[in-house]
Amino acid sequence: MIIICALLPAALTQLTKDVWLTMKPGRLPAPDAGYTATDYATAVKDILDSDHNAVEDVGLAEKLGKQSLDAMVQANLLALRPYSSWAADIDDAAFGPDQCFTVVTAPTTLHLYLMKRHRSMLLKPLDTQQVPAQANPDSSTPPSRSSSPTSDALKAVADEIRGAQGKIEDVERQMQQVSSKISAIREAKGEGWQDELAYWQQKEHQLAEKERQLRDDKKLLQEKQLLLMKREE
């Protein structure tokens, strides 16, 4: 633990540079990006000002236009999240009274951390209504800090989180396939359909349990990541 803590001040620099670079198109979008810097700033502000750092997609689409919102999601500047009983990083209340809303939030915990940390910079287009093309030649790099040498500690956690998310997405795809299979069996009701249905329902249950465990693992990793970043400050 002592060794890990000694490495913590060095952990954030390279990782934040990598993620910050992916956020640059939000501040300096290409002419054909399908959204503007003001659109991105508005979305960031709404997310940060919300109780759960997540806002209903319909309301944001009405404010910005669906094309703009879809373009920012496609660019991985924002993320759409439907309700899931297995997800614990967003409070159930964010999804509405019946958990029927899809919400817009930051793509990852680190994206949200950088949104909070560099809020004034990200919201600047709301004051100027435009971002000069060459406003900051070094804008791909977050503001430097006096003592932040590179460490493997936080980067390793980020890699684990990405790996966990990849596994979750793979399980979700499998669950969709199994759900389609169950629907087809119920509709066809061929010979021995009840036994086949029971088999696939058991498979669905196993996948749901696997997804729950993966999300629990991911949550623990995210909590560890936040702890590392707070200790770095």
N, C-alpha and C positions, 0 to 999 in steps of 0.2 A: 504494500500500500504506500509506503514511504517513497519507494522508487517511482511509482506511478504518479504520485502527487508532485514529485520533483519535475516530472516531464510535462505536467499540465500547462504551465505558462507558455510552453513552446508549441502547443497543439493546434491552435486555431488558425494561424496565419495562412498556411497553404490551403486548408480546407475552405476557409471563407473566400479566398481568392477564386477558387474553382467555382463555388456556388455563386459568388457575386458576379462572375463573368457570365454565367447563364442568365442572370437578371438584367444584364446590360440592354438587351433588346427591348425591355420594358421602358427604359429611360430614353433610349435612342433607337426607336423602331425604324425599320427600313420603310421606304416610301410605299411599298406594296404589302406591308405587314398585315393590313386589315384592321389595325387599331392605332391609336395615337398614344403619345406619352401621357397626355391628360387622362385618357381612358384607364391606363395602367395605374396612374396615381390615384384616381378615383376609387378603383377597386381595392388598392392597398389601404387607403384611408377607411373605407367601409369595413374591411376585414379587421383592421386594428381597432376601430372604434366599436365594434360589435362585442357583445358580452362573451361570446365563445370563440372569437376570431374566425367566424364563419358566417356567411350571409346567404340568404335564399337566392338561388340562381335566377328565378323569374324576376324578382325585384331588380337585381343588378342588370339583367338583360334589358329590362324596360328602360333603365337609366342610360345604359351605354349602347344598346343595340345588340341583338343576338349575334350578329356577324362578328362584332368586336370581341364579345366575350368568348365565342368559340375560337377565334384566332388566338387569343391569349392562352386559352387552355391548350390548344394545339402546340403553341410555342413553349409549353411547360412553365409559363409564368404564373399560372393559376391552376387549381385543380378542382374538379367537380366530384363531390362525394355524396352518394345516396346513403340513406340510413342503413346501418348494419348493427345488429345486436352484439356482434363480436368486437366492434370498434370501441375503444375506450379513450381515444385522444380528443374526441369532440363530445361535449355534453349532449345528451339526448334532446334537451330543450332546444338546441339549435335547429333540429329537424322538424319543428312544429309540434302542435298538440298531439297529432297522431303519427308522428315520425314519418310523414309522407313527403317532406320537402327534400329536394336535392340542394346541397349547399356548395358555395364557392369558398375556398380557403387557399392557404399557401400549399405548394406541392409537397414540401417536407418541413419537418421541425426546424431545420437550419434555415430554410427560406423565411420562415416566420420570424426566427430570431434576427435575421438580417433586416427584415422589414421593420421590426421594432427598433433595432439599433440605429438604422440609417433612415428613420422616418422622415426627418426634415428634408433630406436630399431627395428621397423618393416622391415626396409630395410637392416639391418645388414647382412642377408644371401647373399645379392648381393656382399658384400665385402669378406665374408669368404667362400661362396658357400657351407656352411654346418652349421648346428646348433647342438652343442653338446647336447646329450640327457639330461644331468643334468646341463646345463649351468647356470640356475638360479632357485633354489628350490622355490623361491617365485614369479616366473614369472606369476602366475595366478593373481597377484595383481598389479595394476598400481603403479608407483612411488608415495609414500606417500607425502602428503602436510602437512605443519605444522599446519594449522588451517582449518580442514574440518570435523566438526562433522556432524552427519546425520540429515537430515531434510525431512519432507514429501512433501515439495513444488515441487521439481523437479521430484521426483518419481511419484507424482500424475499426472503430465503432461505426463510423459512417459507412464503411464498406459492408459491415455486418447488417446494418439497417437496409441498405440497398439489396443485399442478398435475401433478407427476410421478406422484403416487399415483392421481390421477384417470385419467391415461393408462394406467397399469398395470391398473387395474380394467376399463377399456374393452377393453384387449387381452385380458384374461382372459375377458371375456364373449365376445369374438370366437372365442377358442380353444375355449371350450365349444361354441359353435355349429358350428365346423368339426369338432370331435371327434364331435358328434352326426351330422353329415353323413357323415363317414367310416364310422361304424358302420352307418348306413342303407344306404350304397352296398355295403358288404361283405355285408350281409344280403340285399339285393335281387338283386345281381349281374345287373343288366339289361344291355341291349345297350351295348357300349362301356364297361362298368363299370371296366375296368382303367385306361383312359386317364383317366377321371373321377376314379378313386381316386388316381392319381398326381398329378393337378392339386391335389386337396384336401390331400394329404400335403405337397406342396411349400408350399401355403398355410400349413399348420400349422407347418412348419419356419420359415417367414418370421416368423410371429407369435411363435414361441418365441424367435427371435433378437431380435426387437423388444422383447419383454418383458425379456430378459436385459439389453439395453442400457439400457432405462428403469430397471431396478433398480440397475444400476451407477451411472447418473446420480443416482438418488435417494440411494444410499449416499454418494457424494461430497458431495452437498448436506448430508446429515445430519452428516458429518464436519466440514464447514465450519461448520454450525450449532453443534456442540459446541465447536469452537474459539472461536467468537465468545462463547459463554456462559462458557467458562472464563476468557477474557481479561477478561470483565466482572466476575468475582468479585473 
